[in-house]
Amino acid sequence: MRTLSVATTHFSDWSYVSGEQLRPASASVLVGTSQPLQYSVCGDADDGRGGDDENHQRFLLPCTDVHSPFPARWAVNGINGGNASIGRIGPPDVSRDWYGVYDAPATVPSPNPVAASVTWGDQAQLTLVSQLTVVAEIPAYEGTFASRFNAATAGAESKLLGNVRFAWVSTDPQTGALTYQGSGRAQLSGRFTAADGRACVWDTATGDLQSASSLIVLPAGNGDLSKRYQIALYAQAMSTLRCDGSDPAPGPLVVSHSVSVDQQCALPSYEELWRFAGSWNCTLPGSGSTSANWTLYAHQ
């Protein structure tokens, strides 16, 4: 088996925004479900850093859940505890009232989104707010994705052309990021130079996208990653490897391409959630270069 791949970086409990936060800062919540909310401090609350260090590289700040010694008051749209129309909010454990849970109403409220907030202190008050959009259904995305990866060594190249569908599977309770699992079919091809200098080519073949294929969409409130998204596709097809001076050898061709977060290339951004479209060119020293273009539309 020959695998031609680009590494994917996943999101974790980190932030590009420093200071005190109610996390996630924004999120989509299905009607009738719950969204945990946590008071956190990312980096130093007073460090004032805004996203670039002295080398002009972006960095992530670690986030720590904070246990406030002050009584907390939770509200939805300024109403303590919320109500059945706009959703209810409060700590599931009164001894840990810095941790709250928003319970979405049975139907989409108006206005929407709602403002979930927590306030501490009697005089010098601190209020943190999270914007929560209540939705009747989180749509899937369908469309096309085309990409090419040229490795920095061995003259390796892989191509992928796919018809893809991404279905929602989870929402990150810290960042509000929506994760979708990919499916579909993709046309694959590849070539490389063997260790002995022979040229090798994989026949073009069509196969299924693997379950590791994903789309991750970050909402507003995530600093430099606000309203950005990441795409990763993994596909496998039965093909034939043809190397100079050797008989053709049938076998599986595995290709993984991604448009992902790193310190060199910015993630694509979106304005509206109904359509993701764009192109991407990224070169990583010592690894290689990836080019891609795609169009995805939301489907109920």
Summary of the structure (lengths in Angstrom):
residues: 300
radius of gyration: 23.0
end to end distance: 37.8
largest distance: 82.0
contacts: 953
relative contact order: 0.18
helix: 2%
strand: 58%
